[in-house]
């Protein structure tokens, strides 16, 4: 069973922005585009480095080290050097904030 945790106020993450959070002790990023929020593990599957400062646009985040790109909705690795997906977490927007589930 999933546990939902309040991660942010609805207006805390601007459109195109991000917030570093933890999901069940796992470093993660809460991202927001013009339509919705996403949450991914803050870890490039290519070299294990954080995605924190990567460019976020067109539904993807790019690793700042080697350019691997990941779809933030599905976690899919979109280009080399990454071949494995990044973990994603369910996100739910409620009246009192943005919640993330641990599975």
Secondary structure, 3 states (H helix, E strand, C coil): CCCEEEEECCCCCCCCCEEEEEECCEEEEEEECCCCEEEEECCCCCCCCCCCCCCEECCEEECCCCCCEEECCCCCEEECCCCCCCCEECEEEECCEEEEECC
